[in-house]
């Protein structure tokens, strides 16, 4: 067998293994394998495509929206007598960066991440980002119903205890304040921007640690924006919540 033939056979074998691994994770055989390869490409390994840096960040953006919508629908139907505040809090717990990072590890997504730095050096949100990018890839490859089935059956059905999540209290702002007081570090929450929309004013709150921004969150409520910003800051600063 020629060297070229051996190389081709090796590449084919690795691709076959990757497709089988994906099938085991998402429950169906992928059609557009390129999308899934892209979903695992960290920005440190971004490739230039027509003058643009190609990584999983665009898929992450899309997956975040799809995940949020499916979780919102699921909770709306599961808790028909709960108010908007409860539903919002539950969704925040489920899609929190900490929880998505855990789900990424459970699914074994970390082993497929393509990066040009050591995996141990990747930021703490890389796993959760990849999870969202994977959902974006499933959506583009298979459609909304397949994405919904994956999240409901394979994620919520196999890896999440909704009743346990309901009982869990996650106050990122309080945890951040406790940490800053213990470490004697200056902490401040600032309104970075206010944008008027047809549905009301959207606030962007920044978390500043020693005058350096460590997280930012947006919401129609300042309180919720602070919680979103605090969650990002806790992840950035490696502050445990539990």
Phi, psi and omega in degrees: 000134181289162179299318180298319180294321179294318179297316180298318179296321179295316179297316179298319181296317180294321179295320179297319179296319180296315180297319179294320178297318178297317179300320179295327182280310188265347175091355178221159178282126181292147176265304181264089184297330180304320181300321182285324173301317180295324181298333182262005182269106178293153183300337178292341180249019182302143179248148178281121177230109181054042177082001179246149178276116184264113177218192183273006187293322179291320177294325177298316178301313180293315181298324178300316180292317181295315179301313181300318181293317182292318178295320179299316179296317180300312182292322179302319181280326183286327182239076185292344183249007180269149182276176184299323180298315179297313182298319180295318180295317179297316179297320179298320179295317183292318184263013178299150181301322179299315182290320179293326175298318179295317179297321179299318179292320180298322181280348181078025182291331184304326184290344181260352183296127177264116182217157179256018173228163179300139180302329180291342181265354179295148179297159187294345182264000185302319180296313179296322178298318180295321178301314179295320179297323178298319178296321176299320180293317178299317181299313181290327183277319189241343179101174185296315184299321178293321178296317180296316180298318179300313183291315183289311186280311189268336179261296181295315184293329186250334190236353182238136174255099186299321180295322178292319178296322180300325182278344184282130176260126179232096178250091184295324181296314180298318180296321180294319179294317178300317180297315183295323179291319180295319182272357182056050182245138181290127181229135181213140174255124183233145173282113182278321179203158175226123183239124178281129176234174180295336181262000181131185183270131176260126180259138171248118181252133177251142174260119181249126178244115185052045177069008179248128182289131182241355179183151178217142181220149180239143175190166176287341178252132178298320181299315181290325178296322177296320179296317179297316180294321181293322178298315179296319180295319178299320178294315181297323183266003178060041179267116180292145181265322183290000000 
